[in-house]
Amino acid sequence: MVKSIYITGSGYCGKTIIAYGLLRKLIDEGLKASYFKPISIARKRLSGGRYVDTDVIALKEALNLSEPVDVISPVVLGDRYIELRSRAKEVVEAVEECYRRIIDGKDAVVIESHGYPETLLSIRCSVPELAKLFNSKVIFVAGCRGIASIDRVVDKALLYEDFMEKHGYKIHGVLLNSVQPPFIERVRELLVPALEDAGIKVFGVISERRALLAPTARDIAEALGAEVLEGESFLDNIIEDVLIGAMSPENALRWFRRAVNAAIVTGGDRSDLILQAIETKPSVIILTGNLYPSIRVLIKAREAGVPILLVPYDTYTTIEKLSEAQSIITPASLKMRGSEIVDVIEKSVDWKSIINE
């Protein structure tokens, strides 16, 4: 019997990172394991015109999975999918056929859901419907960033437990992810007992580690199609914050010094401000409007080891694209952080119970 673990959750809660970590543990334990994302999001268009989910590409390459992308992810959707109602049976059959191919010769599979558990209920592909088809254990990942979202976790878990039961299935347990350090005690002393009193098992409390999700300067350069003017050997710098340089150099210096591992976005004609930014050793400086900086700026950046990127967009568009890029996981970033992700799974998650119960 193949061990089938279905990872679902609410919004951007870290499902992909947890799926990767569990898969690494399964493989490290000597099991033949693979990854499956039956319904995925069209995030990138390939040269041949086909759309793919970048999360799927990242896990396939980082784990050296042998299955083709269109088997790991048989159905790729955009924002519009209601037209598929008339072909819901075909969609389910395609998913089922690819699942059979994925588990052939395997000991375990980790499945990642598309969006929330109820997503795609209209085409019979919600989490309980597919989990029943795969005979999977469903693990609900709840993001706990910020005090406002923490207490709602119990309500969400109860809501989704009711939803799952209405469709003939159950949540196997919950993972509380990305808990900020000031709230760890509250989560462990109040939320965990509340969930367990409601009959919902908690498999782990994972503290927030922004660096695990943070993109690198290289990821940003690729996502923006940026020209690397300087610092190519420093493109593995992690980006945890984004600042806009649109003030006077004097005010900017105080602002820049407060940031950690920042990407600073400003116009290439602001040499005075760029030089101030370089002094604070940010992770990367992004110059907008295709405005090349002075030679002095490039020399200073080379001396300081600060990458300088050039993009054709205005500042607003650049910030929008940066926001999108920060949610994209790349194979390189997974490989670079692989050991740390496994360490989190080992220390903060009862992964043996998830696999064996």
Secondary structure, 3 states (H helix, E strand, C coil): CCEEEEEEECCCCCHHHHHHHHHHHHHHCCCCEEEECCEEECCEECCCCCEECHHHHHHHHHCCCCCCHHHHCCEEECCCCHHHHHHHHHHHHHHHHHHHHHHCCCCEEEEECCCCCCCCHHHCCCHHHHHHHHCCEEEEEEECCCHHHHCHHHHHHHHHHHHHHHCCCCCCEEEEEEECHHHHHHHHHHHHHHHHHCCCCEEEEEECCHHHHCCEHHHHHHHHCCEEEECHHHCCCECCEEEECCCCHHHHHHHHHHCCCEEEEEECCCHHHHHHHHHCCCCEEEEECCCCCCHHHHHHHHHHCCCEEECCCCHHHHHHHHHHHCCCCCHHHHHHHHHHHHHHHHHHECHHHHHHC
